[in-house]
Amino acid sequence: MPSYLTRHHLHHAHQSVNRVLRDMEQHKSITHRTIGAGIGILEVNAGAFAAGVAGGRWGDVGYQGVPLDAASGLALHAIALATGGEYAAHAHNFANGLLAAWTMRAGVTVGMQWRQKIGLSPVAMSLPGAPATSGLRSMSTGATRGPLTQVELAAMAQAMPRRRAA
């Protein structure tokens, strides 16, 4: 028995193909936005990590009282705004990470000063991967450590480099 294609069959097939193409375009858009957001997250954190590495390696470096991470973040934002282009969003993300690192340090400083002002004892801060200090629980290992003993203090003093008198 021969099978005939009618206009109705062609119309139905055309609608089905259009629906599949529309769904594919929608999923592509969602995937593109999700990947873009993930890249942005990585770029911001890369900026913060770079500022942390620089601070850990060279200490608080700055020029005329302006911290390097804050100056670098603001300069990178200015360059990205001035030049534009397809990579400007990536530069803004990295600059946001640099500024976030500076803002975090500034916030810790304000919090410690506030704590001192109201008469509370200082809080020991630990960094990821660093040993826990003064009774605080390490986030990385879960270990606790009490106050340093006299022996530990003496060993630390012995390990410190000595400065020559000028």
N, C-alpha and C positions, 0 to 999 in steps of 0.2 A: 504494500500500500504506500503510495508516494506521500511524502510529507511536504506541506506547503508552508512557506514563510509569509505571514500576512503583515500588514502595516502594524497591527496590534503587537505582534511578536517583536518586530523591529523597534517599536516605540518602547516596549517594556525592557528590552535589552539595552537600549540607549539610556534609559533612566537608571538602570542598575549600574552601568559603567560610570555614569556621572556621579551617582551616590558613592561608589567606591573611590573615585578620584577625589571627591570632596572630603571624604573621611581620611584618606591618606594625607591630604594637604593639611587637615586639622591636626592630625597626629604629628606630622612633620613640624608644624608650628609649635606645638607643645614641647616636643623633643628639643627643638632649637632653643626655646626659652629656658628649658631646664638645664641644658648644657651651658648656655650663656650665664645663667645664675651660678652654676658650679664653678665656671672659670673665674667669675668675679669674686667668689668666696676665696678661691685659691690665691688670686692676685692680692687681695686685701691682706690675707694672712702671710703671704710672702713678704709684703712690705713691713708688717709688724715683726716678722722673724728676722729680716735683714737689719732692722733697727736694733733688735735684741742682740743679734750677733755682734754688731758694731759696738754696742754699749758694753757687752761682755768682754770684748777683745780690747777696746781702747778706752773704756770708761766713758764718763760724761764729757763728750767733746762738743764744743760749740764755738761760736764766733761772736764776740762782743755781747756775751750773756744770752745769746739765742742758741738753744740746743740744736745740734746737727740734724736730728730726726725731724724736728718741727720745721727748721729752715728748708730741709730737703723736700719735705712733703708740700710745703707752700710753694716752693720753686717749681716742683713737678706739676702741681695744679696749674700754675701760671703758664708754664710752657704748653701744657695740653690745651688750655683755653686759647692761647695765642695761635697755636699751629693747627688745632682741630685735627681733621683727618680720621682715617678709619681706626687708628690705634689710640686715639685720645681717651676713650673709655677705659682702656687697659691702664693707661698712665694715671688716670684719676683713681682707679681702684688701688694701685700700688701706693700712690700718694696718701690715700685714706688710711692704709695700713701703717705708713710712717707716722702720720698724725695720731692714729689710735695708740701707738706705742708711747708717744710723748704724752698724750692725754692720760694714759693709764699711770705713768710714772708721776705725773703732776697730781693725780687723784690720790695716789698712795701717800705722797708727801703731805697733802692737805689733811688726809685722814690721820696720819701719824701726829701732825701738829695739833689737830683737834683733840686727839686722845690725850696728848701731853697737857694741853690747856685745861682739860677737865680733871686732871690729876690721876689718870690711869697709867699703869705701867706700860712701857713700850711692848709692842707685839712683834715677835720674831717673824719675819717673812721668809718663806722657803720657795725656792724656784723648782720647777720640774726637774727631777733627776738629782737634786741636791739632797744631802742628808738632812733629816729632820732636826729641828733645833728646839732647845728649851721646853721639852714637854709637849710640843706640838706633834700631831700625827702626820707622818709623811703621806702625801697623796699618792706617791708612786709606789712605796713599799708597804705602807700601813704600819711601819715600825714607830715606836715612840722613843723619845730620849729625854731623860731628865736633865737637870742642871749639870754643867761641867764640873768635874772633880778637880781638886788641887793638882793632881798628877797630870790631868789633861790640859789644864791651864799652863802648867810649867812646860809641857811638851810643845804647846802652841807657841809660847814665848821663845823657846829655844829654836824653833823652826823659822821664826821671823828673821828676815835679813837685817843685819845691823848697819846703821848709817854711820859714816865717819864724821867726826866733828870737823868743821871747816876752819 
